Amino acid sequence: MDPARAEPHRAGADRQTRVATRRPDRGTDPRCRYRLGGRVAAGVAGPRVAAPVRPAHRPGGRCGVRDGDPATAHPRGSAYHRGVNTPSQPNRPSKWTELVTADPEHSHRYAQRFRELADQGQDIYGEARLVDALLPRGSRVLDAGCGAGRTGGYLARAGHTVVGVDQDPVLIEAAQADYPEGTWLVGDLAELDLPARGIGAGFDAIVCAGNVMTFLHPETRVAVLRNFANHLKADGRAVVGFGRDRGYDFQSYLDDVAHAGLDVQVGVATWELRPFEPDSDFLVTVLGRAAG
């Protein structure tokens, strides 16, 4: 194994969880429902995942760094948690757009923050390791809301072909400088059409890490998820993670996933694959294109 690909934390990995199964719920709704941590997402197409047995201790790091450590934790509302804007619809700005409009230096500080964490030897690649584990070497990956290239850059250096898209030109410039192995584009996820820019669709994986989804304008969420579906291979997977209490509740997200033509294949509470429970404050889902 490449020493750069450290194995994700596995404490508690052998603890018992019940197996995910796909079957229709009894009742009047003919579609499947998605059960996450024992809570049914009514009417959402996809597998159901039974409530796992609670592990003895809670996960420490949710984004590749250790929560609670002021040197490594991503502060809530920080530039690590980002979305995109729809340039053609200025009345629907994303939260990220509002943030950088109010503080034009915010993007520069964000990029510099992760450079400094990397220089300090901090682990900033937890999300990327999970995605890498899902893929054969040489896969095509779209980093959606790529920021300064942290996740996609790791995957490019691991041997994958990576395209990163982000609304923020400052962050794209940082990605191009720090991770030249990838292809980095300024773009709007709500209007994503890479074939129109000379880049084929058919990605093996799409990663949307951090809280990008929660920074989208609410009216663009389904459009973004639908664009994920349109850019995946038939058997490709999109890996999306974000936190609770950021204006996008998990139930609404699961509804939007179904409306966008995607199924939830796996739902967990961290990038380290801790089981999701009703009180989990983070959700990571692996999505695939819905059948039919």
N, C-alpha and C positions, 0 to 999 in steps of 0.2 A: 504494500500500500504506500502511496505517496505520503511522505511524512507531513506534507502540508495539509493533507486531508485528515485531520484529527477526528477520531470517532466522537459523535455527539455524546453528551452525558447520558449514562444509562442507569443511574441509580433508580431502583424500583421498576426496571423494565420487565422483570420477571413476575411482577405482581399480576394477579388474575384480573382479566377483563372479559366481559362477555363479547361474543363475536358479532360483528355487524352482519345483518342479513337484509336482503331485498325482498319485500313482499308487500302487497297492498294492505292498507289498514281496513278493518271491518267498518262498515258504515256506509253512508250515502255517497261519499266522495269516491269516484272510481279511480282517482289517481293515488299514487303512493304518497306517504307522508315521510317527513324526515324527523327522526327522533334523535335528539342530541342531549346527552346527559340526562335522559329520562324525561325530557320535555318534548312534546310532539309539536312540530312545525306544521300546522294544519294546511293541507292542500298543496304542499310542496313536493314536487316530483323528486324522487331520489331514494337512496337506501335509508333504512332506519338503523340507528346505532343505539344499542341498549345502554342504559346507564352503567358506567364502570364502577367497580369496587373502588372506594376512595383509597388512594395511596397514603402511606404513613406520613409523608412530609410533602409540602408544597414545592413546586418547581422554583429554582433560584433565578435562572435567567430566561427571559422570554424572547429576547432579540439577539442572542449571541453574546450578551454581556450579563453580568450578575446584577439582579435587581437590588436596590437598597444601597449599593456602593456608590457614593457620590462621584467617584472618579470614573465610573463606567456607565451608570444608569442613564437612560435617555429621559430627560425631564419631560413631563407632560406638557404638550404645547410647543415642544422644541421643533427645530427644523427637521429633525429626523422623521417626524410624522407629517406627511405631506400628501397633497393631491394635485389635481390638474384643473385648469380652467378651460372654458370653451371660448376661444378668442372671438369667434364669429357671433357670440351671444354675450355681450359685455354685461348684460343685466343679470347674468348667472355666474358671478365670479366664485371661484373655489375659496375655501378658507386659506389656502396657501397664498393665493393671489392677494387676498386682503392683508395677510401677514406681511408679505414683502412690500406691498404698496405702503404700508404704514412704517416699515423699517427696511429701507433698501439694502442695508448691509447684512441683513439676516442670512441670506444665501451664502455670502462669503464666510460668515462665522460658522455656519453649518458644515461647509466643506472642510474648513480648517479644523474643526472639532474632531472629525473622524480621522484626519491625518495625524493629529496629535495622539489620539487613542491608539492608533496603529503603531506609532513610534514608541509608545509606552509599553507595547507588547500586549495590549488588551485584545481580547477576542471580539472582533466585530463582524465575523462571518458565519454566525450560527445559522441564519436562514439559508445561506448559500450551500452549506454542507448538507442540509436536508434535501434541497433540490438536486444537488449532485448525486446523492444516494439513490434518487429515483431514476437516473438516466444512464444509458450507456455512454461511453466516452465518444465525443464528437457529435453530440446532439445539438439541435438548434434551439436556442432559448431566447425568449423575449422578456426583458426586464421592464415591467410596466410601472412607470413612476420611479425611474431608476435613480433619481437624485444625482449624487456625485460618483455613482458607479460602484459603490461598495460591494453589492451582491453580485451584479452581473460581471464585475471585474474579476472577482474570485473565480466565477464559473468559466470565464474566458481563459484564465490562466490554468484552469484544470483541464483544458482541452476542448471546451465546447465553443460553438459559434454563437456569439451573443450580440443581440441588438437591444439597445436600451433607449427608451423614449421617456422624455420628461418635458414638462411645460417650461421649466426654468432654464434660460440660456446660461446663467451663471453656473448652475450645477452641471449642465452638459459640458461646458468648457472645462470644469474641474475633472469630470469623468474622462474626457479626452486626454487631459494631461496626465492623470494618475494611472489610468488603465487603457493604454493605447491598443491593447489586444482586442478590445470590443469596438463595435460600431455604435455611436451615440448620436441621437437625433433629438432636436427640439420638436415637440409635437404634443397634440392634445389627445388624450386617451378616448375622449368622447367622440372624436372624429377620426379615429385611427384607421388608416387605410395604407398599409405598407406597400402592397403591390403597386399603388399609384405613385410610389416614390422609388420604384424599381427594386423593391425587396419582396421576395416571395412570402406568402403566408405559409401555413403548414408547419408551425412550430411544434417541436416535441414537448416543450414545456413553456409556460408563462409563469413568472413569479411576480407577485404584487405584495411586497413585504412592508413591514412597519404598519403605519395607519393610513396608507395612501387612500384606501376606500372611504375613510371617514372624512377626508378633506375634499372629496368631490362635492360639487353642488348636488343636492338631493335629486334634482330633475335629470341629472346625467348618469346616475348610478346604473340603471338598467342598460343604457346605451353602452357604457364602458364594459359591463359584463358580456353583453352581446358581442361586442368587438373582440373580446377574449375568445369567445366561442368561434367566431369567424376566422380567427387567426391560428387556431389549433389544428393539428392533424386530426384525423378521425379518432385515433387512439391517444391523442395528446392530453396533457393534464395541466390545469392552471392551479397554482398554489397561492392562496390568498390568506393573509393574516392581519388582524387588527384587534384593538382593545374595546372593552365595554365602556359605556358612559362617555362616548365621544359624539353623540348625536346620531348614531346609526346602530340601532339595536339589532341583536343577532337574528331575531325573528324576521324583521324586515329584510335583512340581508338574505336570509334563506328564501324568502318569497321572491326577491329580485333575481336570485340565482335561477330559480325555476322559470321565471318569466323570460329570462335571457336565453333559454334553451340549454341550460347546463344542469347536470346532476351532481350532488355531493357524494363523493366516493368514500371520503374519510373526513372525520371531524375530531380534532384534538385541541388541547388547551394551550400548548406551547410548541415552539419549533423543536423542542426536545422530545416531542411525542407524548407528553403527559396526558392522561385521559381527561376529557372534558367532563365537567360536573356542573350542576345547576348554578353554583356560585363562582364558577371560573370567570376571571376578568379578562381573558384573552381567548380568541378563537382562531385556529388555523384550519382551513379546509382545503382538501384536494378535490378539484372539480374536473369533470369530464363532459364532453358533449353528450347531450341527451339523445337516446335512441330515437330514430325517426325524425 
